Amino acid sequence: MLVCDSSDSSDVNPQDIYQSYQYEYNVQTNKTKVRVAFQIGSSTGDYLELSEPASIKVNGVDFVNYVNIGLCHYHFRFDGQQEVAIEFKDNDGSVYVNNIHKEVIDPIELAPDIKYDEGTDWIINFLGDPLKKDENMHVVLYNDFGVSSSHYQYNEGASNVTVQSGYLNDFKGSEVSLYVVREKSEEIKTASSAGGRISALYRSKEIKVRM
């Protein structure tokens, strides 16, 4: 496990704290997951762990867990598809509230009768509105033998993603699980001078296909 390098927020000018929020609704589990991260200056800056009097709340709930592995972040989880209010108070007492509504990201699903023709590129169509501006989608494939891959689509107006046949060789002869994720990213509405971004994700149900 990689332990991330993080600094104490008390050592940083509050106006230099960059806010990064990720909202994900998972249809398969019917859970909403929220990840909150703070960095110095920008999205490439060192990560921060909040120290009193700074605080973070989501829907009035104090942080559940500070994850100090890989990308340092605060982690929240709620039942169902929730609208969330993220409240960040910095060390100077300034309060920044950002709301994420369910409608911010459109649903996306895979057709339950999807099939693969061996030896060809796999064009995977998704159900739902085509991609809009500032959106992308990706499909994830995995099997019980530890093989997995992700394939992305960034073109506005697209309604499918193509997986080239060469990426499918390791899946031959196995049952493959797959799901699709739609993501929208936009600038944060209420932030310090450093700004921030919100990413909203909608993760579909999983289906299985015999390769």
Secondary structure, DSSP 8 states (H G I E B T S, - for coil): -----EEEGGGS-GGGEEEEEEEEEETTTTEEEEEEEEEESSTTS-EEE--TT-EEEETTEE-SEEE-SSS-EEEEEEESS--EEEEEE-TTS-EEEEEE-GGGS---EE-TT----TTS-EEEEEESS---TTEEEEEEEE-TTS-EEEEEE--TT--EEEE-GGGGGGGTTSEEEEEEEEEEEEE-SS--TT-EEEEEEEE---EEEE-
